[in-house]
Amino acid sequence: MQLLKHVRPKIIIGLAGAVFIALAAILLTPSSAPAQPVISWVPELLNETVLAGETKTVSVSFTASQELGAVEVRVVPELEPYVRTEPTSFTNITAGQEVSLNIIISAATDATTQVVEGTIQIRNAGRPPRNFARPLPVTINVSGLPPDPGEAGKATLEGIDSDGDGVRDDIQRHIALTYQDSERTRAVLTQYAKVHQAGLLVDDNKSASRANAHEIGRAIECLYYIRPDDARAVLVEMIAQVLNTDERSKAEFRYDAQLSGEVFTSSGDNRTGCDFNPDTMRN
């Protein structure tokens, strides 16, 4: 009895300590929280250049690691002047579902040259709003119009071409601001302006003048393909813009003299005169 008297308390105390340690372990061990949904994008980022007056569409896709239900597509305020999405929401996103999204990028015709950065986010459609991890990083390089050269742009035959694109700044601005509603027209008049300006700079070179005249003819054919109803009026007005000084008009006379006796024929398919595909443009 004396033996039991001394042993029993030790056994009871040992069991109580074990229970306490086990309980402490349960309370102090952090519970494993459910994994948060993660969005995967293809591509993983966007880096696009847009010209003043241009609109372009880029297709991306995303996949969620978990079911999200109804979601909204959010463009951060920094990007809103240049970026929108189609669609802007989805009624149900399931786990592993590949979802396509169109990113529409545009810049106003008077946009200035700059780089804009931000993200496109996927967030729940309910309240409070919650953005899911891994938004799509977006960088937009806006290539804006050059400043109006004014009278300085008329001081020389070459004029001012500050961005080196082969089109005088005054002509570049005229095309962008006059034909804001037609990407095709801006493209063909830019094509025309480059070759017409180059023709003015040909110095007593009959072969070069003839090659240049062929390119002018192609641009005119393209213009008639794009604007069959008013191509002539648009062309006359464009010529007046290109030849807006006495020096440029005289250079045009010299250029025409080198083409005396030359015969040029049409390709028969005005569309082939375009250096771009007008049928892929929205307007």
HELIX and SHEET records of a PDB file:
HELIX    1   1 GLN A    2  LEU A   28  1                                  27    
HELIX    2   2 GLY A  150  LYS A  154  5                                   5    
HELIX    3   3 ASP A  169  THR A  178  1                                  10    
HELIX    4   4 GLU A  183  LEU A  200  1                                  18    
HELIX    5   5 LYS A  206  ILE A  226  1                                  21    
HELIX    6   6 ALA A  231  VAL A  242  1                                  12    
HELIX    7   7 ASP A  246  GLN A  258  1                                  13    
HELIX    8   8 ASN A  270  GLY A  273  5                                   4    
HELIX    9   9 PRO A  278  THR A  280  5                                   3    
SHEET    1   A 4 ILE A  39  VAL A  42  0                                        
SHEET    2   A 4 THR A  55  ALA A  64 -1                                        
SHEET    3   A 4 GLU A  98  SER A 106 -1                                        
SHEET    4   A 4 VAL A  83  GLU A  86 -1                                        
SHEET    1   B 5 LEU A  46  LEU A  51  0                                        
SHEET    2   B 5 LEU A 136  SER A 143  1                                        
SHEET    3   B 5 GLN A 114  ASN A 124 -1                                        
SHEET    4   B 5 GLY A  69  VAL A  75 -1                                        
SHEET    5   B 5 SER A  89  ILE A  93 -1                                        
END                                                                             
